[in-house]
Each structure stands twice: as structure tokens, then as C-alpha cells.
Amino acid sequence: MPARRTSISASEARRIALAAQGFDRSRPTSPNDVRHFRRVLQAVGVLQLDFVNVLLPAQFLILWSRLGAYDRQKCERFLYDSREFTEQWAHEASIVRASDWPLLEYRRRAWQPWKRNPLRTLPDPEGYLREILEQVRSDGAVTANDVPAAAGPKRKPGEWHRPVQRWALEHHFGRGMLGVRRRLSNFQRVYDLPERLIDAEHREAAVSEHEARRTLLRQSAASLGVATLQDLADYYRMSPRDTAPRLQELVDEGALTPVRVEGWCDQGYLWSGASIPREITGASLLSPFDPVVWYRPRAQRIFDFEYRIEIYVPAAKRRWGYYVLPFRVGDRIVARVDLKADRKAGRLLVPNLHFEPDVDRAATSDALRAELEALATWLGLDGVERVLDPVGSR
């Protein structure tokens, strides 16, 4: 790449963004080597966790998009047993590099529980929290079911409720007093002391808040390739106001270059290590929580793709469907697909399918059919069932 680009085209921006996320490589034929898992995790940097299970938990689909049919159990063992990664609050609840532990210390110090946290109603909340830590130190890892119960507020009819035990464990997790050893089959966290999960070189490293923010911003830039200030700030959930001074420092040191991007109203910044492949090939379904699309203004700016997940939208008001995934072919998002795994019937259901404007529907349908059939096989389903005929999206 030339030392300093001053402008890039819209097509180049798409290819840079996808390459930074690992889509410049074809899916491996045998994607179960831990090096494949490590490569994806290093590229995305932040693997957002979401356990809506209408299809499969979002983090596993993020790896599927890049790897294809991998061994999920082997991947989970790598995530939680290798000591290379750990769960933390990052973008949201996420798996991040273990080396990010000291970078997120300033966030743990500032962590505050939800103001309606029922721990506040206990007669001695600090004593209860100490009791839990002492239990973990003496007895080992725990789930919420292992922790002594404490009286909390009564549940109102129809109200979602989280037991006080879970609030207490989440409190310790947010503050960094506990980490996550693994997830159970029902996705429940198993908590343990950080010193049993994270190597001392990371756990004991002292990083100033200033340097932590700058390093997180540098990692954001590497994972995005080309981005605006808002894109960069959003990756680790930093405010643009706090991010702006660190961004200028990266510009001054040459890690980022201001560039004009075709069609962008905001200033773009190009990562010094970004690559611009001649083309992006292949096709993949994207999780709603994939870094390629999780910041919706960026998805619209780069791909002209207006995206909204409608899980919490009443059925009558949904435009696209309940759990809709973008479908990428090459460097464009060409369709959105509403999917549901009907495990009882052994079918991958397609309740809704919408093509984006000006796409080759026949070619898109062929690529999507192959992706859905491969996904169904990987999920242990017998086949794909389309519920409705596809329609144009706009």
C-alpha cells in the first residue's frame, strides 16, 4: 500500500473493512485447528456474546461466517481453557484477548451496578458480597445456584426477574473480582477468581487510563481498517469526546491517516496496516452482532445497508422479521434473511427473505441456498424450509 493515501473509493472502503475482519481469506477446508480460531479472534478483537437461541448464539455465528463448519466444542474449549482470551465488558459482554485485561481496568474501576439492583435492599450487602468471594476462594468456581440465597424484592406478576445471587456475581464480575471460567450448556456463567484464569503478566500489568484508551483505539483501528471517529469509539464503547484526543495522537505517530472516502460525510481514518485486496470473494451470513454490522450507522455508510434487529418489535410492526441476518456476497450485502432453527422438526426455517435493490437475484439465490444448506448441516438439521416467497427490500 502507498505510504499515505489521501482518498479512497467506496468500493475500496468496503474491501478494506471486510479484509480487516478476516473476509479476505477463503474459509479453510478443515477449520478446526486452534490457529484458525486464534486468527479470527485476533482479527475481530472483540467477540460479542449474545445468547438469543432462535438460531444459535451470535458469537458462534461470527466464527461460522469466517470459518464455515468448525467444531464448536473444540472452539469453546479453546476460548475458555487456553488462557489467551477472557470474558469482559468491552463492546458489550464479550470475549477479548487476555492481554486486554489491564486495558479494561479503568472500566472495571468505574463500573456501577444498575440503580435498581436488589443488592441495595439487603441489610448488609457488603457482607453478602464478601461471603461469596470467600466461598469461591475456599471451594472453587461457582454458578448462581451454588451461592447462598438472600432475600430480595418480591417479583411482580409478569416481571422479568434475576435472583440476588446472580446480581452479586455480576457485581463481582463487573468490578473484576471474579472472571468466567466457562459457560454451561444452558449458557450460565461459571465464575472463578481472576488469578485462576488470567496469567500474572496480564493481571498485574499497570496501564494508565490514557494509554489504555489509546491502545484500545489502536486495536479498534486495526479491526476496522478504515473508520470515522464514531466507528472507532464505538468498538470498545468509548465516547467520541474521550476518543478524539487519542485519535489525534495516533494520527501524529502515523498509525492513522486522515482520508476522504467517497460518499462519506464524516472524516475517514485509514489504519497504517490496512490492506486493500483487489476483490473480496465468497459469501456468508452475518450475525446481527458481527462487528461488520453492529454499528448501524457504519453499516449504512459502507454498505448502503439500513439495518435493525426486530426481536423486541411487536410482530405486526416488524418490517423484516424476528431474527434477520445480513447476507454478504463479495464486498456487498445483497439480502437479509430471517432464520429460525426448528430443532424439533429438524428444519432450518426461512420465514422471510428480502433482496437488496439492484442485485442479481438468481446468483444471490444460488449463493444463499448453498450457505443455508451448509449451515443447516452444521447445526444438525435435516434441511432448509422456506416459509414465504422472497421479496424486494425497498
C-alpha positions as CSV (number, residue, x, y, z in Angstrom):
1,M,0.0,0.0,0.0
2,P,1.3,3.5,-0.7
3,A,2.7,5.2,2.4
4,R,-0.1,7.8,2.5
5,R,-3.4,7.7,0.8
6,T,-5.4,10.9,0.8
7,S,-8.6,9.4,-0.6
8,I,-10.2,6.0,-1.3
9,S,-13.2,4.9,-3.2
10,A,-16.4,3.5,-1.8
11,S,-15.5,0.1,-3.2
12,E,-12.0,0.3,-1.6
13,A,-13.6,1.2,1.7
14,R,-15.8,-1.9,1.6
15,R,-12.9,-4.2,0.8
16,I,-10.7,-2.6,3.5
17,A,-13.4,-3.1,6.1
18,L,-14.0,-6.7,5.2
19,A,-10.4,-7.6,4.9
20,A,-9.7,-6.1,8.4
21,Q,-12.4,-8.6,9.7
22,G,-10.8,-11.6,8.0
23,F,-13.0,-11.8,4.9
24,D,-10.1,-11.5,2.5
25,R,-9.4,-15.2,3.1
26,S,-11.5,-18.2,1.9
27,R,-12.9,-20.4,4.5
28,P,-10.5,-23.2,5.4
29,T,-11.3,-26.7,4.3
30,S,-10.6,-28.0,7.8
31,P,-11.3,-25.1,10.1
32,N,-10.7,-26.9,13.5
33,D,-7.1,-26.0,14.1
34,V,-6.8,-23.6,17.0
35,R,-4.8,-21.4,14.7
36,H,-8.0,-20.8,12.7
37,F,-9.9,-19.8,15.9
38,R,-7.0,-17.6,17.0
39,R,-6.8,-15.9,13.6
40,V,-10.5,-14.9,13.7
41,L,-10.4,-13.8,17.3
42,Q,-7.3,-11.7,16.7
43,A,-9.0,-10.0,13.6
44,V,-12.2,-9.2,15.3
45,G,-10.6,-8.4,18.7
46,V,-14.0,-8.3,20.4
47,L,-16.3,-11.3,20.1
48,Q,-19.7,-10.0,21.4
49,L,-21.7,-12.5,23.3
50,D,-25.4,-12.9,22.8
51,F,-27.4,-16.0,23.7
52,V,-30.6,-15.5,21.8
53,N,-31.0,-19.1,20.7
54,V,-33.6,-18.8,17.9
55,L,-30.8,-19.9,15.5
56,L,-27.7,-20.2,17.6
57,P,-25.8,-17.9,20.0
58,A,-24.4,-15.0,18.0
59,Q,-20.7,-15.5,18.8
60,F,-20.7,-18.9,17.2
61,L,-22.3,-17.5,14.0
62,I,-19.5,-14.8,13.9
63,L,-16.9,-17.6,13.7
64,W,-19.1,-19.6,11.2
65,S,-19.2,-16.6,8.9
66,R,-15.4,-16.7,8.6
67,L,-14.6,-20.4,9.1
68,G,-17.6,-22.5,8.0
69,A,-18.3,-25.8,9.7
70,Y,-15.9,-25.8,12.7
71,D,-16.0,-28.0,15.8
72,R,-17.9,-25.8,18.3
73,Q,-17.0,-27.8,21.4
74,K,-13.3,-27.6,20.4
75,C,-13.7,-23.8,19.9
76,E,-15.3,-23.3,23.2
77,R,-12.5,-25.2,25.0
78,F,-10.0,-23.0,23.3
79,L,-11.9,-19.8,24.2
80,Y,-12.1,-20.7,27.9
81,D,-9.1,-23.0,28.5
82,S,-6.3,-21.6,26.5
83,R,-5.8,-18.6,28.8
84,E,-5.4,-16.5,25.7
85,F,-8.9,-15.0,26.0
86,T,-11.3,-13.9,28.7
87,E,-14.8,-12.6,29.1
88,Q,-15.1,-8.9,29.9
89,W,-17.4,-5.9,29.3
90,A,-15.9,-4.5,26.2
91,H,-18.2,-3.6,23.3
92,E,-20.9,-5.3,25.3
93,A,-20.4,-8.6,27.2
94,S,-17.6,-10.0,25.1
95,I,-14.7,-12.4,24.7
96,V,-11.5,-10.4,24.4
97,R,-7.7,-11.1,24.5
98,A,-6.4,-11.9,27.9
99,S,-3.9,-9.1,27.2
100,D,-6.8,-6.7,27.2
101,W,-7.4,-7.3,30.9
102,P,-5.2,-4.4,32.1
103,L,-6.5,-2.1,29.3
104,L,-10.0,-2.5,30.7
105,E,-9.1,-1.9,34.3
106,Y,-10.2,1.7,34.2
107,R,-13.6,0.5,33.1
108,R,-13.8,-2.0,36.0
109,R,-12.9,0.7,38.4
110,A,-15.8,2.8,37.1
111,W,-18.3,0.0,36.8
112,Q,-21.6,0.8,38.5
113,P,-24.5,-1.7,39.1
114,W,-27.9,-0.9,37.8
115,K,-29.6,1.6,40.1
116,R,-32.5,-0.9,40.8
117,N,-30.0,-3.6,41.8
118,P,-31.7,-5.6,44.6
119,L,-28.4,-5.9,46.4
120,R,-29.2,-2.4,47.7
121,T,-32.2,-3.8,49.6
122,L,-30.1,-6.3,51.7
123,P,-29.4,-5.4,55.3
124,D,-25.7,-6.0,54.8
125,P,-24.8,-6.1,51.0
126,E,-21.1,-5.8,51.6
127,G,-21.1,-8.7,54.0
128,Y,-23.0,-10.8,51.5
129,L,-20.6,-9.9,48.7
130,R,-17.6,-10.8,50.9
131,E,-19.2,-14.2,51.8
132,I,-19.5,-15.1,48.1
133,L,-15.8,-14.2,47.4
134,E,-14.7,-16.3,50.5
135,Q,-16.8,-19.2,49.1
136,V,-15.1,-19.0,45.7
137,R,-11.6,-18.8,47.3
138,S,-12.2,-21.8,49.5
139,D,-14.4,-24.0,47.4
140,G,-13.6,-23.1,43.8
141,A,-15.7,-22.0,40.8
142,V,-19.4,-21.4,41.3
143,T,-22.6,-20.7,39.5
144,A,-25.5,-18.7,40.8
145,N,-27.1,-22.0,42.0
146,D,-24.1,-22.6,44.3
147,V,-24.3,-19.3,46.1
148,P,-26.3,-18.9,49.3
149,A,-29.7,-17.3,48.7
150,A,-30.5,-13.9,50.0
151,A,-33.9,-12.3,50.4
152,G,-34.6,-9.9,47.5
153,P,-37.6,-7.8,46.4
154,K,-40.7,-9.8,45.6
155,R,-41.3,-10.4,41.9
156,K,-44.3,-8.7,40.5
157,P,-46.6,-10.6,38.1
158,G,-45.2,-10.6,34.5
159,E,-41.9,-9.1,35.7
160,W,-38.6,-10.4,34.5
161,H,-36.5,-11.4,37.5
162,R,-32.9,-12.1,38.2
163,P,-32.1,-13.7,41.6
164,V,-30.0,-11.7,44.1
165,Q,-27.3,-14.3,43.8
166,R,-26.8,-13.5,40.1
167,W,-26.7,-9.8,40.8
168,A,-24.0,-10.4,43.3
169,L,-21.9,-12.5,40.9
170,E,-22.4,-9.9,38.2
171,H,-21.3,-7.2,40.6
172,H,-18.0,-9.0,41.2
173,F,-17.6,-9.7,37.5
174,G,-18.1,-6.1,36.6
175,R,-15.6,-5.0,39.2
176,G,-13.1,-7.7,38.2
177,M,-13.2,-9.6,41.4
178,L,-14.5,-12.6,39.5
179,G,-14.0,-13.9,36.0
180,V,-15.7,-16.5,33.9
181,R,-14.2,-20.0,33.8
182,R,-16.7,-21.4,31.3
183,R,-20.3,-21.5,30.1
184,L,-22.6,-24.3,30.9
185,S,-24.8,-25.9,28.2
186,N,-27.6,-23.6,29.2
187,F,-25.2,-20.7,28.8
188,Q,-25.0,-20.0,32.5
189,R,-21.7,-18.5,33.6
190,V,-19.3,-20.4,35.9
191,Y,-17.4,-17.8,38.0
192,D,-13.9,-18.1,39.4
193,L,-11.1,-15.9,40.7
194,P,-9.1,-14.0,38.0
195,E,-5.8,-15.3,39.4
196,R,-7.0,-18.8,38.4
197,L,-8.0,-17.7,34.9
198,I,-5.6,-15.0,33.7
199,D,-1.8,-15.1,33.7
200,A,0.0,-12.8,36.1
201,E,1.7,-10.9,33.3
202,H,-1.7,-9.5,32.2
203,R,-3.4,-9.4,35.6
204,E,-0.6,-7.5,37.3
205,A,0.3,-5.1,34.4
206,A,-0.2,-1.5,35.2
207,V,-1.5,0.6,32.4
208,S,-2.6,4.3,32.7
209,E,-6.1,5.2,31.6
210,H,-4.6,7.4,28.9
211,E,-2.5,4.6,27.5
212,A,-5.3,2.1,27.8
213,R,-7.7,4.2,25.8
214,R,-5.0,4.8,23.1
215,T,-4.2,1.1,22.9
216,L,-7.9,0.2,22.6
217,L,-8.3,2.8,19.9
218,R,-5.4,1.3,18.1
219,Q,-6.9,-2.1,18.2
220,S,-10.2,-0.7,17.0
221,A,-8.5,0.8,14.0
222,A,-6.8,-2.5,13.2
223,S,-10.1,-4.3,13.3
224,L,-12.0,-1.7,11.2
225,G,-9.3,-0.8,8.6
226,V,-11.0,2.4,7.7
227,A,-13.3,4.3,10.0
228,T,-14.7,7.5,11.3
229,L,-14.2,8.8,14.9
230,Q,-17.6,7.4,15.8
231,D,-16.8,4.0,14.4
232,L,-13.6,3.8,16.3
233,A,-15.1,5.0,19.6
234,D,-18.0,2.5,19.3
235,Y,-15.8,-0.6,19.0
236,Y,-14.9,-0.6,22.7
237,R,-17.8,1.6,23.8
238,M,-15.7,4.7,24.3
239,S,-17.2,8.2,23.9
240,P,-16.2,10.2,20.9
241,R,-15.3,13.0,23.2
242,D,-12.8,10.9,25.1
243,T,-11.6,9.2,21.9
244,A,-10.8,12.4,19.9
245,P,-7.5,13.3,21.7
246,R,-6.2,9.7,21.5
247,L,-7.2,9.6,17.8
248,Q,-5.1,12.7,17.1
249,E,-2.1,11.1,18.9
250,L,-2.4,8.0,16.5
251,V,-2.5,10.4,13.6
252,D,0.6,12.2,14.8
253,E,2.5,9.0,15.2
254,G,1.4,7.8,11.7
255,A,-0.7,4.9,12.8
256,L,-3.8,6.5,11.3
257,T,-4.0,8.7,8.2
258,P,-7.0,11.1,7.6
259,V,-8.5,10.2,4.2
260,R,-11.5,11.3,2.1
261,V,-13.8,8.4,1.5
262,E,-16.2,8.5,-1.4
263,G,-19.8,9.1,-0.2
264,W,-18.8,9.7,3.4
265,C,-19.8,13.0,5.1
266,D,-17.5,12.4,8.1
267,Q,-13.7,12.4,8.1
268,G,-12.3,8.9,7.5
269,Y,-9.1,7.5,9.0
270,L,-7.1,4.7,7.4
271,W,-5.2,2.2,9.6
272,S,-1.5,2.1,8.6
273,G,-1.6,-1.7,8.5
274,A,-4.8,-1.9,6.4
275,S,-4.8,-3.9,3.2
276,I,-6.8,-3.2,0.1
277,P,-7.4,-6.6,-1.7
278,R,-8.3,-6.5,-5.3
279,E,-11.5,-8.3,-4.5
280,I,-13.4,-9.9,-1.7
281,T,-14.8,-13.3,-2.7
282,G,-17.2,-15.8,-1.1
283,A,-20.5,-15.5,0.7
284,S,-21.5,-15.5,4.3
285,L,-24.4,-14.9,6.6
286,L,-23.6,-12.3,9.2
287,S,-24.7,-12.3,12.8
288,P,-26.6,-9.2,13.9
289,F,-23.8,-8.7,16.4
290,D,-21.0,-9.1,13.9
291,P,-18.5,-6.2,14.0
292,V,-19.1,-5.7,10.3
293,V,-22.7,-4.5,11.0
294,W,-23.1,-4.0,14.8
295,Y,-22.7,-0.2,14.5
296,R,-25.7,0.5,12.3
297,P,-24.5,4.0,11.0
298,R,-21.3,2.4,9.7
299,A,-23.2,-0.5,8.0
300,Q,-25.3,2.1,6.2
301,R,-22.4,4.3,5.3
302,I,-20.2,1.5,4.0
303,F,-22.8,-0.9,2.5
304,D,-25.8,1.3,2.0
305,F,-27.5,-1.1,4.3
306,E,-30.1,0.2,6.7
307,Y,-30.3,-2.5,9.4
308,R,-32.3,-3.0,12.5
309,I,-32.9,-6.2,14.6
310,E,-36.5,-6.5,15.4
311,I,-36.6,-9.0,18.2
312,Y,-38.2,-6.5,20.5
313,V,-40.5,-5.0,17.9
314,P,-44.1,-6.2,18.0
315,A,-44.8,-8.7,15.3
316,A,-47.3,-6.5,13.5
317,K,-44.8,-3.7,13.2
318,R,-41.8,-5.7,12.0
319,R,-40.5,-4.8,8.6
320,W,-38.0,-7.6,8.0
321,G,-38.6,-10.4,10.6
322,Y,-37.8,-11.6,14.0
323,Y,-34.1,-12.7,13.7
324,V,-32.8,-11.2,10.5
325,L,-29.2,-11.8,9.2
326,P,-27.5,-9.8,6.5
327,F,-26.2,-11.9,3.7
328,R,-22.9,-10.9,2.1
329,V,-21.7,-11.9,-1.4
330,G,-18.3,-10.5,-2.3
331,D,-18.0,-7.0,-0.9
332,R,-21.7,-6.2,-0.8
333,I,-24.6,-7.1,1.4
334,V,-27.2,-8.4,-1.0
335,A,-30.1,-9.8,1.1
336,R,-31.4,-10.1,4.6
337,V,-32.7,-13.5,5.8
338,D,-35.0,-14.2,8.8
339,L,-33.9,-17.6,10.2
340,K,-35.1,-20.0,12.8
341,A,-33.8,-23.4,13.8
342,D,-36.7,-25.7,14.4
343,R,-34.8,-28.3,16.3
344,K,-37.9,-30.5,17.0
345,A,-38.7,-30.8,13.3
346,G,-35.1,-30.8,12.2
347,R,-35.5,-27.9,9.8
348,L,-33.8,-24.6,9.2
349,L,-36.8,-22.2,8.6
350,V,-36.7,-19.1,6.4
351,P,-39.8,-17.1,7.5
352,N,-38.7,-14.0,5.5
353,L,-36.2,-13.3,2.7
354,H,-35.6,-9.8,1.3
355,F,-33.3,-9.0,-1.6
356,E,-31.5,-5.6,-1.6
357,P,-32.1,-3.4,-4.6
358,D,-30.2,-3.9,-7.9
359,V,-28.8,-7.4,-7.1
360,D,-28.7,-10.4,-9.3
361,R,-31.5,-12.4,-7.7
362,A,-30.6,-15.7,-9.4
363,A,-27.0,-15.6,-8.4
364,T,-27.8,-14.4,-4.9
365,S,-30.4,-17.2,-4.5
366,D,-27.8,-19.8,-5.6
367,A,-25.2,-18.5,-3.1
368,L,-27.8,-18.2,-0.3
369,R,-29.1,-21.7,-0.9
370,A,-25.6,-23.2,-0.6
371,E,-24.9,-21.2,2.6
372,L,-28.2,-22.2,4.2
373,E,-27.8,-25.9,3.4
374,A,-24.3,-25.8,4.8
375,L,-25.5,-24.0,7.9
376,A,-28.3,-26.5,8.4
377,T,-25.9,-29.4,8.1
378,W,-23.6,-27.9,10.7
379,L,-26.5,-27.3,13.1
380,G,-27.5,-30.9,12.7
381,L,-30.7,-30.1,10.9
382,D,-32.1,-32.2,8.1
383,G,-32.8,-29.4,5.6
384,V,-34.0,-25.9,4.8
385,E,-37.6,-24.9,4.6
386,R,-38.7,-21.6,3.1
387,V,-41.9,-20.3,4.7
388,L,-42.6,-17.3,2.4
389,D,-41.6,-16.3,-1.1
390,P,-38.7,-13.7,-1.2
391,V,-39.5,-10.0,-1.9
392,G,-37.5,-6.9,-2.7
393,S,-36.4,-4.9,0.4
394,R,-37.3,-1.4,-0.7
